[in-house]
Amino acid sequence: MKFDWNTLEMTTSQQKIAEYVERNLQTVLLSTEQELADTLSLSIASISRFWRSTGFKNMKDFKKKTTQQMTPTPAKKIETILSQSSEAEGLSKNFHTVMNHLEFTAKQFSEETLTEAAQLISQSNKVYIYAQGSSVGLQDLLYFRLARYGLSLHKMVNSGSELLEDMIHLKKEDVVILLAFGRKVLPEEAVIFSEAKKVGYKVIAVTDQLVSSISDQADITLFGSRGEPWEFHSMVAPTLMIEMLIIAISSYEKETNLNQLDKLHELRKQYKDVLPR
């Protein structure tokens, strides 16, 4: 279920509450305001103000209106089955958790947004890709796949002040794909957004946060769930979003991109004895 939060008018605490509600709706519906306040280390007053600021009379009103719109999901059905089995622990439980991330990601998915991102990338002068930490693997995957389509690409691998070596080349016609995971906005990400306002280039953010300044500042946001902050962060759903983006880009100029793949196939045949796969 997707809520239409007005993040521009939210305080930091209210964004924290909204993010938790989005991720843990079932738990919230079974919780009291005190339990929610304890979980988030906030006051009951902060929780109460949140409901009023988002258009509900109180938490009871939120629960009533939300419950009326809810229907059972496949993930919840699987959860029920696994909870009845000793295999609910260990690998089976982890498998279910990843499925839950995928289902939650699917609920936020917008084909229109994905198509818009693909068009923006395809029409850009140059595509810059920035990542840190575990998302560097996604950066490599995206770069490897898009290079086949003849796009002008650049991996931004520097951090700290060395990032500026890349920033001086960005132009208005360029696009930055920002792989930004975690609630905290990194200094490098803040600089990328700051320069986007001055230079005019577009920023496409792939993130695991639904309510954050990353989403507010990016021109286009693609969401991939990695779980709660205290959980093992799975990259399965973000990887799926990257692959969906690659497919969408390949479909944008289908004939040209298919020709590129045909050329690759022919080269592989020609040099199979010299450069075996």
Secondary structure, DSSP 8 states (H G I E B T S, - for coil): ------GGG--HHHHHHHHHHHH-HHHHHT--HHHHHHHHT--HHHHHHHHHHTT-SSHHHHHHHHHHH----HHHHHHHHHHTSGGGSTHHHHHHHHHHHHHHHHHH--HHHHHHHHHHHHHSS-EEEEE-GGGHHHHHHHHHHHHTTT--EEEE---GGGGHHHHTT--TT-EEEEEE-SSS--HHHHHHHHHHHHH--EEEEEES-SSSHHHHH-SEEEE-----TTS----HHHHHHHHHHHHHHHHHTHHHHHHHHHHHHHHHHHTTTTS--
